[in-house]
Amino acid sequence: MTSPNDGRGALRLQRRDAIVDAARGLATSHGSDGFTVDQVAQLAGVSRRTVFNHFATVDDLLVAACEQILAEATTAILERVDEAGGRAALDSVGEATRGVDLATAIATIHRMLGCPEPEDERAQRISRMAFDHVGGLLRERLRARDLDPIDLELGLALLFAGISTIAGLWLDAHPDLPTVVPDRARRDWDDLLDRLLLRLRTGTAG
């Protein structure tokens, strides 16, 4: 039997998702400063007050939208982690990034944040918080495996730091990327990712 509290919880989650979807769409089209809370509320079909009941600031809302994009892109990674066991679970995290469309996720986040310059501290903080959240999801899955905790922390820290680094290099080389990543830019991303994974696996440059 479903309690009234269950219904309220489902409604709250539904509204939150609608708000995040609305902010994501508006930010992707107009940039992080190109929309208002009133526009988010109207598109989500909620009141301005409801938006702030879920998110204290616009930056918190942007973090949630970035997290949503990254979570979608890393679904395949989480599935591979669930399928693998023991040490293979940690190894599979890096290798699974080859089959995940991180290029589109990073390009979408970059455009959603207004194609910021590297020194834009606000954009860096928003994207870093989103990456940290997704890294936390992977960490929680891997803690259930028979892994050395130091290996786990070092492995994830090196992987996510590496992805952040190559994302910066990639965006510097392709600063005006559309959300539909061109073939040349995608090949460049794949090359950078291959170099990162080789370095993580062997400790030497490719």
Buried (B, 14 or more C-beta within 10 A) or exposed (E): EEEEEEEEEEEEEEBBBBBBBBBBBBBBEBBBEEBEBEBBBEBBEBEEEBBBBBBEEBBBBBBBBBBBBBBBBBEBBBEBBEEBEEEEBBBBBBBBBEEBBBBBBBBBBBBBBBBBEEEBEBBBEBBBBBBEBBBEBBBEBBEEBEBEEEEBEEBBEBBBEBBBEBBEEBBEEBEEBEBEBEEEBBEBBEEBBEBBBEBBEEEEEE
